Amino acid sequence: MPYCIRCGVRLEDTAPGCPLCGTAVPETFRTPAEHIFPPDELSETRKVRVPSRAAAGITTLLLCIPFGITLVTDLAVNGRVSWSYYPMISLVFFWLTLIRPFLIFRRIPQIILENLLAAAAFLLLLDIWNPPVIWSGYPAAALICIALGMMIFRHSRSGYVRIILTSVLLQGFLMTFEALLSRTAPMTWSVAVALPLVLCTAAGALVICFFLRRIAANPAWSTGLFTLSMILLFSAVLLMLLELVLMLQDGARLIGWSLFAAVPLMLMSFIVLHGAKHPHIHQALKRRFHL
């Protein structure tokens, strides 16, 4: 249905002009769209899309050309695989991360997981060609740890199981990291310092998860403020535990610097917890901070 170009009044399809201001209706306003844009002209402007799987297959065949040339040249000159090892595994890594997802359908989390593992394997293969393995162990261990963490959160539905498995994974990563650093020396800080902190963090996360399940059914409590309160409280406990572990190693007997950070954190935790329990304080804080 057309409108008047002058006053905006809705017009009938067969109206010769506007009944309000008398402005004549242009002829093109009453012309059907199929006569203005014929189907033949529209079809000529369409772009032909190449299927992504076909393009990935063509790219795979093109990548085989430099792969084969590199391998044949190295074998012909040196009689064995030497320098061609690096460009060949680089081409394979390029294919695995950028071309393979178009050939084999995967969901985005699974693609990210496979790419993380491929990157870890690529780094190890780069370094393992000239043993011993020196630098690749650190980034490869981090990538594998991230991939395993994604698998935990993807396949585990229980919050408690996620917390426990993540803590075990984190402790294993820290011990692996120290083992790569020290190599022959015995592990020290990953067991004496990191293990108590990881256990305390896991216990705090389990306690928070337990109380959040109970508080979620009570509309009088604010779950966000309660979580913030528990995080502040366990941060204070972690600082004091960290200094306690360091004191036991050094032989000191008095807790010092951790109290200056732990006491304000505990006070803030109790204030936030009081606000989580009383809705009027929660609403006043939201108005005060324009949340």
Number of C-alpha atoms within 10 A of each C-alpha: 9 16 16 20 13 13 12 12 14 13 17 13 13 10 12 15 16 20 13 12 12 12 14 14 20 13 8 9 13 15 11 9 10 8 8 9 10 10 10 8 9 9 9 8 8 8 7 6 6 8 9 12 16 12 14 18 15 11 13 17 11 11 16 14 10 14 18 13 12 18 18 15 14 17 14 11 10 10 10 13 16 13 12 18 16 14 14 18 16 15 15 17 19 15 16 16 17 13 19 18 19 16 15 8 11 13 8 10 12 16 16 15 18 17 19 21 17 20 19 21 16 19 18 20 17 16 15 15 12 9 7 8 14 13 15 17 19 18 15 20 18 17 20 19 19 18 19 18 18 17 14 17 16 12 9 13 10 9 13 16 14 18 20 16 17 20 20 15 17 18 20 14 19 18 19 19 19 18 16 17 15 12 11 8 10 9 16 13 15 20 14 14 17 18 19 17 20 18 15 17 19 19 16 20 19 18 13 18 16 13 14 18 11 10 16 12 9 11 10 13 20 19 20 11 19 23 20 16 25 21 19 21 21 21 19 22 21 20 16 19 18 16 19 19 17 15 15 11 12 9 9 11 9 9 12 11 11 17 15 10 13 20 14 13 20 20 14 16 24 16 13 22 21 17 21 23 18 13 15 12 14 19 13 12 14 11 10 9 7 7 7
